Each structure stands twice: as C-alpha cells, then as structure tokens.
Amino acid sequence: MLPSVYAGLELLDTPVLVCQDDGTIVYANPASENLLALGRKELARHPLFALFAEPAPLANAIATALSHHASFIEHDLELPLLHSDAALHIALTVTPIDNELALLELRPLDQQLKIANEERLLLQHQANRELIRNLAHEIKNPLGGIRGAAQLLEHELADRPELKEYTEVIKEEALRLQSLVDRLLAPHRRHHVSEVNIHEVLERVRSIALAETREGLTIVRDYDVSLPPLIADKEQLIQVVLNLVRNAVQAMNGRGQIVLTTRVARQVTIARVRHPLALRLAITDNGPGIPEAIREHIFYPLVTGRAEGTGLGLTLTQAFVHQHGGSIEFDSHPGHTCFTVLLPFRDDEATRKPS
C-alpha cells in the first residue's frame, strides 16, 4: 500500500525517488520507473547505487545533502548504467527529508542536449555551406584559365611530343579539381522532388555496395514496408545512403555486417519544428567505430579518418538531409556505429497509403 505522504508524487512527470542514506529505495514514482526501466517492486529489491557502474557522484550527493541538512543540486550528471552501454544524463536535486531519508529529483537532460546539439549542427552546417560555396567559386574561376592555357601550350608544343605528358598532367589535375568543385557546389543546386519509396533507394544502394564488394560483406534488411512515400529528391537520397554505406564498408575493410533499418517516428522535433510523423532510417555496422579524435568534427568539410579520403562525403550527406528538413546523428563505439537519419513526412504524405 502506497503511503499517503507520497500520493502527490505519483502525478509528477519528473522522476522522483525517496532513498535512505545507504541507497535503499523507499519510494519510486511512475516517472522514475520509466526512466530507470524497472518496476517499483524490482527497484525496491536493489540499492540505488547498484544500478550504476559509477555511483560515487550519486552517493556523494546524497551524503552531502543529509550531512548538511540542505538541498544539493548537480546541474549536469552522467551516470553509466551497470548492465547497459547507455548512461543517464540528468540534472539532480537531493533534498533531505530527515537524517536518513532524502528525496531525489532526476530530470533527464537528453532531450535538451539533443535540441542544443541539433541547433549547433545547423549553425555549423550553415557556416560550412557559405565557406564551401565561396571557396568553390574562388577555385572554379581560375580553373578554366588553367585548362585553356594548358591546351594552348599543348598546341604550341606540337613539335615537342616528349613534353606533351606535362600538359596532360596539368589538364588532368585541373579536371580533378573541377570535379571536386562540382561536388562542393552540388548541395546548392536546385533539386527535383517527387514521390520516393525509401526502400527502392535502399535496394539500389544495397545492389551497388554488394557489386563493389564481392566477398565478406553482408547487408541485412530490416524494413517497415508500410511506410508511405516521401516527397524528396531521389538522387540526393541515393547519395545520402550511398555515402553512409560506403563509409561503413571502408571502415570495415569490406568485411562485416551492415543493417539497413526503416521505422516510423512519431511526434519528433527537428530544429525546433514539431512533426507528427517522420522516417527514421538507421545504417548500422559492426566495424571499429569512428576515431575519437574526429567525432566532434565528423561533419566538417575535409575531415576524414582515411588517408585517401576527401572528407566531403559526410558534409554533403548532412547538407542533403538538411535540405529535406531532416536531421542526422550518430552513435559509435568499437564494434558498433549507427548513423540515424530523420526525414519528416508532410501532412498529406502521412495519410497516403504506400504504393
């Protein structure tokens, strides 16, 4: 029977626990059950400190509040879960009830951090876009002159065939730079939208990846075939998925497993805009993971973990996703890397039956 003194806490959205000084859980409201993914009876069987891999900050907060008979606040606390790779990111308030009991409020920060991260990525993308566009135009203008001069020089040296290889090098390198500039300017060009079945896009990319990597690669489909079509630029979506899949293949040196997953996401917020329905596309591999040194800058132009890479694939991927009003994020550790793309359905798309 629930003590009447705790009855009001049942209605709170904020996770609330009442604990003894040794971590024994006396009371847990429904919100805390959801947060910790354990029922009330199960929580009562375990000390709070036994739920986390590193409980010392939590134990210190409770001890400090009880010893000083005053509230203790921790604005940003990360608590790794004991039996999971996940961690709770919370704001913690500990309020003493008496000498042995403390009331804990655990306010999750994940959503706030996600929104802040999305805004940071959007500002970064906008700055990158301006930088890339200006840089590409500055490179493009003299390239025509270089190629033209190389052709004229080749004509003048017609009677010196042994020098032709030098003009060929100039023309080929200018052409390579032209190709690079075209890729840099690709996101700024007008795109052509139509109804797109995301699974047709995934099947096209799957065929390309398997054709390029003959042995050792497995690509698993995990599709929700009930998804309605998107209104999008099909070629850009193919490029998005192809860049992510190729990155995964290269990270695994062509040997490993990639899982392509599609699901519907409901009531999602992207760049502070609420969407009732969105496509959640996840591309997961079991490779070595993204190097720690470049994780914070992975979407910056010219940042790459491979010596032969250009560092433009993820930059262009992010640009194409943002053009469609979506978001892209990743989670990576050794043995697991997952890029998740959210693309909102329009209101009329959400009610349309899949073709």
C-alpha positions as a printed NumPy array, in Angstrom:
array([[  0.   ,   0.   ,   0.   ],
       [  1.393,   3.376,  -1.026],
       [  1.887,   5.75 ,   1.946],
       [ -0.419,   8.765,   1.601],
       [  2.55 ,  11.116,   2.092],
       [  3.839,  10.073,  -1.355],
       [  0.483,  10.137,  -3.163],
       [  1.047,  13.537,  -4.78 ],
       [  4.36 ,  12.437,  -6.266],
       [  2.556,   9.832,  -8.384],
       [  1.237,  12.569, -10.676],
       [  4.575,  14.236, -11.402],
       [  6.305,  13.977, -14.784],
       [  9.638,  14.431, -13.001],
       [ 11.26 ,  11.154, -11.851],
       [ 11.316,  11.175,  -8.034],
       [ 12.884,   8.691,  -5.613],
       [ 12.993,   8.561,  -1.831],
       [ 16.161,   6.828,  -0.599],
       [ 17.894,   6.032,   2.628],
       [ 21.489,   7.113,   3.147],
       [ 22.745,   3.655,   2.077],
       [ 20.881,   3.864,  -1.245],
       [ 17.897,   1.7  ,  -0.268],
       [ 14.916,   2.856,  -2.335],
       [ 11.894,   3.551,  -0.143],
       [  9.676,   5.014,  -2.87 ],
       [  9.779,   5.445,  -6.651],
       [  7.114,   7.288,  -8.657],
       [  5.968,   6.082, -12.114],
       [  8.18 ,   8.614, -13.919],
       [ 11.281,   7.183, -12.223],
       [ 10.2  ,   3.652, -13.174],
       [ 10.122,   4.775, -16.816],
       [ 13.496,   6.497, -16.52 ],
       [ 15.258,   3.527, -14.915],
       [ 13.294,   0.935, -16.95 ],
       [ 12.486,  -1.024, -13.791],
       [  9.238,  -1.571, -11.952],
       [  8.66 ,  -0.382,  -8.392],
       [  8.954,  -3.86 ,  -6.875],
       [ 12.204,  -4.503,  -8.741],
       [ 13.622,  -1.149,  -7.634],
       [ 12.781,  -1.971,  -4.019],
       [ 14.958,  -5.091,  -4.242],
       [ 18.124,  -3.199,  -5.225],
       [ 20.013,  -0.295,  -3.644],
       [ 20.046,   2.71 ,  -5.943],
       [ 23.84 ,   2.594,  -6.137],
       [ 23.716,  -0.965,  -7.524],
       [ 22.011,   0.277, -10.707],
       [ 25.   ,   2.294, -11.93 ],
       [ 28.537,   1.428, -12.973],
       [ 29.919,   4.576, -11.306],
       [ 27.563,   5.509,  -8.445],
       [ 30.085,   7.588,  -6.437],
       [ 28.778,  11.036,  -7.592],
       [ 25.224,   9.993,  -6.66 ],
       [ 26.287,   8.617,  -3.266],
       [ 28.3  ,  11.787,  -2.561],
       [ 25.308,  13.987,  -3.437],
       [ 23.021,  12.118,  -1.021],
       [ 25.645,  12.085,   1.741],
       [ 26.325,  15.813,   1.33 ],
       [ 22.621,  16.739,   1.443],
       [ 21.991,  14.618,   4.548],
       [ 25.102,  15.751,   6.415],
       [ 24.481,  19.455,   5.744],
       [ 20.665,  19.258,   6.086],
       [ 20.344,  21.26 ,   2.879],
       [ 19.449,  20.635,  -0.739],
       [ 22.26 ,  19.581,  -3.055],
       [ 21.996,  20.323,  -6.796],
       [ 24.028,  18.822,  -9.642],
       [ 23.128,  20.522, -12.931],
       [ 24.799,  18.04 , -15.279],
       [ 25.467,  14.487, -14.109],
       [ 26.193,  11.446, -16.259],
       [ 25.537,   8.045, -14.675],
       [ 26.536,   4.962, -16.739],
       [ 24.064,   2.112, -16.258],
       [ 25.545,  -1.103, -14.87 ],
       [ 24.025,  -3.63 , -17.284],
       [ 23.877,  -1.469, -20.399],
       [ 26.091,   0.619, -22.681],
       [ 23.73 ,   3.555, -22.106],
       [ 24.021,   6.28 , -19.492],
       [ 21.579,   8.599, -17.771],
       [ 22.263,  12.27 , -18.375],
       [ 20.375,  14.119, -15.655],
       [ 20.06 ,  17.218, -13.519],
       [ 19.94 ,  16.002,  -9.909],
       [ 18.392,  17.643,  -6.855],
       [ 18.712,  15.921,  -3.466],
       [ 16.539,  17.28 ,  -0.646],
       [ 16.861,  15.841,   2.898],
       [ 13.598,  14.679,   4.492],
       [ 15.163,  13.731,   7.81 ],
       [ 18.563,  12.462,   9.   ],
       [ 18.302,   9.235,   6.984],
       [ 15.864,   9.876,   4.133],
       [ 16.416,  12.009,   1.042],
       [ 14.156,  12.937,  -1.858],
       [ 15.863,  12.734,  -5.257],
       [ 14.616,  14.528,  -8.388],
       [ 16.208,  13.206, -11.579],
       [ 15.406,  15.449, -14.549],
       [ 16.596,  13.928, -17.842],
       [ 18.703,  16.246, -19.987],
       [ 18.776,  14.066, -23.119],
       [ 16.069,  15.998, -24.975],
       [ 17.586,  19.382, -24.088],
       [ 21.03 ,  18.173, -25.166],
       [ 19.605,  16.789, -28.404],
       [ 17.906,  20.096, -29.268],
       [ 21.054,  22.058, -28.408],
       [ 23.164,  19.676, -30.485],
       [ 20.782,  19.966, -33.448],
       [ 20.963,  23.758, -33.295],
       [ 24.754,  23.625, -33.091],
       [ 24.92 ,  21.296, -36.097],
       [ 22.535,  23.518, -38.05 ],
       [ 24.634,  26.624, -37.388],
       [ 27.761,  24.655, -38.246],
       [ 26.157,  23.455, -41.471],
       [ 25.157,  26.99 , -42.466],
       [ 28.692,  28.255, -41.836],
       [ 30.137,  25.308, -43.759],
       [ 27.786,  25.959, -46.652],
       [ 28.87 ,  29.583, -47.001],
       [ 32.536,  28.649, -46.664],
       [ 32.262,  25.863, -49.248],
       [ 30.304,  27.958, -51.728],
       [ 32.738,  30.87 , -51.549],
       [ 35.772,  28.598, -51.7  ],
       [ 34.369,  26.615, -54.627],
       [ 33.689,  29.75 , -56.661],
       [ 37.167,  31.098, -55.928],
       [ 38.666,  27.823, -57.172],
       [ 36.353,  27.459, -60.153],
       [ 37.091,  30.827, -61.72 ],
       [ 40.84 ,  30.321, -62.39 ],
       [ 40.398,  26.639, -63.327],
       [ 39.019,  27.487, -66.757],
       [ 42.017,  29.707, -67.408],
       [ 44.453,  26.973, -66.339],
       [ 42.869,  24.374, -68.62 ],
       [ 42.693,  26.821, -71.522],
       [ 46.343,  27.792, -71.076],
       [ 47.338,  24.109, -70.93 ],
       [ 45.536,  23.427, -74.24 ],
       [ 47.226,  26.411, -75.913],
       [ 50.589,  25.307, -74.575],
       [ 49.972,  21.788, -75.885],
       [ 49.242,  23.245, -79.329],
       [ 52.432,  25.319, -79.265],
       [ 54.428,  22.233, -78.28 ],
       [ 53.009,  20.071, -81.079],
       [ 56.535,  19.513, -82.43 ],
       [ 57.785,  18.521, -78.964],
       [ 55.819,  15.322, -78.203],
       [ 58.119,  14.468, -75.281],
       [ 56.642,  17.481, -73.41 ],
       [ 53.015,  16.528, -74.018],
       [ 52.851,  14.456, -70.837],
       [ 53.368,  17.617, -68.774],
       [ 50.417,  19.412, -70.358],
       [ 48.362,  16.241, -69.893],
       [ 49.136,  16.32 , -66.178],
       [ 48.026,  19.947, -65.963],
       [ 44.742,  19.19 , -67.753],
       [ 44.02 ,  16.051, -65.722],
       [ 44.697,  17.767, -62.399],
       [ 42.565,  20.746, -63.435],
       [ 39.79 ,  18.305, -64.365],
       [ 40.121,  16.597, -60.984],
       [ 39.818,  19.969, -59.238],
       [ 36.795,  20.782, -61.405],
       [ 35.164,  17.546, -60.275],
       [ 35.89 ,  18.432, -56.653],
       [ 34.38 ,  21.894, -57.11 ],
       [ 31.277,  20.38 , -58.709],
       [ 30.851,  18.149, -55.644],
       [ 31.29 ,  21.128, -53.339],
       [ 28.604,  23.081, -55.192],
       [ 26.194,  20.127, -55.517],
       [ 24.088,  20.921, -52.395],
       [ 23.483,  24.493, -53.615],
       [ 21.923,  23.441, -56.883],
       [ 18.191,  23.182, -57.339],
       [ 16.858,  19.729, -56.526],
       [ 13.968,  17.929, -58.175],
       [ 11.361,  16.452, -55.846],
       [  8.917,  13.638, -56.489],
       [  7.334,  10.733, -54.648],
       [ 10.116,   8.443, -53.445],
       [  9.857,   4.976, -51.938],
       [ 12.735,   4.867, -49.469],
       [ 13.058,   1.1  , -49.893],
       [ 13.738,   1.485, -53.624],
       [ 16.57 ,   3.835, -52.651],
       [ 17.936,   1.338, -50.124],
       [ 17.742,  -1.558, -52.578],
       [ 19.631,   0.465, -55.216],
       [ 22.399,   1.282, -52.736],
       [ 22.476,  -2.302, -51.449],
       [ 22.998,  -3.594, -55.004],
       [ 25.806,  -1.085, -55.648],
       [ 27.587,  -1.902, -52.37 ],
       [ 27.405,  -5.665, -52.915],
       [ 28.608,  -5.279, -56.507],
       [ 31.595,  -3.191, -55.364],
       [ 32.447,  -5.605, -52.517],
       [ 32.29 ,  -9.161, -53.775],
       [ 33.124, -11.141, -50.627],
       [ 32.918, -10.721, -46.868],
       [ 30.106,  -8.144, -46.782],
       [ 26.588,  -8.847, -45.51 ],
       [ 23.809,  -6.261, -45.79 ],
       [ 20.732,  -7.083, -43.703],
       [ 17.334,  -5.532, -44.458],
       [ 15.052,  -4.566, -41.562],
       [ 12.285,  -2.626, -43.315],
       [  8.892,  -1.307, -42.282],
       [  7.17 ,  -1.784, -45.649],
       [  4.057,   0.114, -44.503],
       [  5.857,   3.469, -44.711],
       [  4.287,   5.996, -47.092],
       [  6.388,   7.577, -49.86 ],
       [  8.472,  10.682, -49.203],
       [  8.336,  13.866, -51.256],
       [ 12.059,  14.223, -51.892],
       [ 14.896,  14.363, -54.392],
       [ 15.537,  10.7  , -55.158],
       [ 19.09 ,  11.212, -56.449],
       [ 20.075,  13.115, -53.326],
       [ 18.616,  10.415, -51.076],
       [ 20.558,   7.773, -53.01 ],
       [ 23.714,   9.817, -52.485],
       [ 22.986,  10.165, -48.744],
       [ 22.559,   6.426, -48.225],
       [ 25.418,   5.541, -50.578],
       [ 27.852,   7.813, -48.72 ],
       [ 26.917,   6.272, -45.365],
       [ 27.061,   2.689, -46.632],
       [ 30.389,   3.212, -48.422],
       [ 31.86 ,   4.769, -45.284],
       [ 30.764,   1.696, -43.332],
       [ 32.234,  -0.682, -45.94 ],
       [ 35.542,   1.189, -45.975],
       [ 35.7  ,   1.286, -42.163],
       [ 35.261,  -2.499, -42.075],
       [ 37.685,  -3.047, -44.986],
       [ 34.836,  -4.723, -46.864],
       [ 34.315,  -7.482, -44.302],
       [ 31.442,  -7.231, -41.822],
       [ 27.722,  -6.622, -41.492],
       [ 25.598,  -3.592, -42.286],
       [ 21.971,  -3.366, -41.179],
       [ 19.538,  -1.059, -43.01 ],
       [ 16.552,  -0.239, -40.78 ],
       [ 13.461,   1.835, -41.541],
       [ 10.838,   2.783, -38.974],
       [  8.213,   5.435, -38.461],
       [  8.969,   8.023, -35.75 ],
       [  6.063,   9.849, -34.15 ],
       [  5.944,  13.361, -32.71 ],
       [  9.562,  14.24 , -33.43 ],
       [ 11.137,  17.676, -33.087],
       [ 13.724,  18.678, -35.692],
       [ 15.319,  22.127, -35.433],
       [ 12.523,  23.165, -33.02 ],
       [  9.815,  22.179, -35.548],
       [  7.35 ,  19.508, -34.414],
       [  6.441,  16.818, -36.951],
       [  3.679,  14.27 , -36.315],
       [  5.411,  11.604, -38.416],
       [  8.917,  11.099, -39.75 ],
       [ 11.   ,   8.4  , -41.374],
       [ 13.739,   7.013, -39.127],
       [ 16.486,   5.455, -41.248],
       [ 19.332,   3.737, -39.409],
       [ 22.513,   2.433, -41.043],
       [ 24.444,   0.286, -38.573],
       [ 27.759,  -1.526, -38.973],
       [ 29.912,  -3.694, -36.721],
       [ 33.204,  -2.068, -37.687],
       [ 35.887,  -0.5  , -35.468],
       [ 33.939,   2.726, -34.823],
       [ 34.728,   6.357, -35.589],
       [ 38.084,   7.548, -34.2  ],
       [ 37.623,   9.571, -31.017],
       [ 39.768,  12.404, -32.379],
       [ 37.337,  13.303, -35.191],
       [ 33.926,  12.522, -33.655],
       [ 33.185,  16.131, -32.713],
       [ 34.104,  17.332, -36.218],
       [ 32.866,  14.428, -38.331],
       [ 30.528,  16.611, -40.437],
       [ 33.111,  19.348, -41.052],
       [ 34.408,  19.61 , -44.633],
       [ 37.777,  17.962, -45.335],
       [ 37.695,  15.968, -42.053],
       [ 38.366,  12.27 , -42.665],
       [ 39.75 ,   9.263, -40.847],
       [ 41.218,   7.755, -44.035],
       [ 44.416,   8.89 , -45.733],
       [ 42.818,   8.538, -49.178],
       [ 39.506,  10.2  , -48.212],
       [ 38.39 ,  13.686, -49.326],
       [ 36.388,  14.465, -46.182],
       [ 33.395,  15.645, -48.226],
       [ 31.062,  12.631, -48.09 ],
       [ 29.502,  13.329, -44.686],
       [ 29.464,  17.083, -45.295],
       [ 27.403,  16.573, -48.462],
       [ 25.249,  13.975, -46.699],
       [ 24.434,  16.432, -43.924],
       [ 23.68 ,  19.152, -46.483],
       [ 21.26 ,  16.945, -48.442],
       [ 19.489,  15.797, -45.252],
       [ 19.064,  19.391, -44.044],
       [ 17.71 ,  20.406, -47.442],
       [ 14.915,  17.909, -46.844],
       [ 14.159,  19.377, -43.409],
       [ 15.708,  16.397, -41.645],
       [ 18.478,  15.655, -39.186],
       [ 21.384,  13.216, -38.987],
       [ 23.203,  11.975, -35.901],
       [ 25.423,   9.054, -34.982],
       [ 26.402,   6.788, -32.13 ],
       [ 29.739,   4.998, -32.302],
       [ 31.958,   2.751, -30.234],
       [ 34.186,  -0.204, -31.184],
       [ 32.038,  -2.882, -32.8  ],
       [ 29.054,  -0.594, -33.376],
       [ 28.46 ,   2.537, -35.454],
       [ 24.949,   3.739, -36.25 ],
       [ 24.017,   6.775, -38.349],
       [ 20.365,   7.762, -37.889],
       [ 18.591,   9.987, -40.419],
       [ 15.222,  11.556, -39.613],
       [ 13.185,  12.816, -42.575],
       [  9.756,  14.311, -41.846],
       [  6.706,  13.238, -43.823],
       [  4.447,  16.013, -44.994],
       [  0.944,  16.013, -43.566],
       [ -0.537,  14.751, -46.836],
       [  2.19 ,  12.059, -47.104],
       [  1.392,  10.686, -43.665],
       [ -2.18 ,   9.863, -44.638],
       [ -1.351,   8.36 , -48.025],
       [ -1.175,   4.602, -48.485],
       [  2.204,   3.21 , -49.617],
       [  2.426,   2.29 , -53.273]])
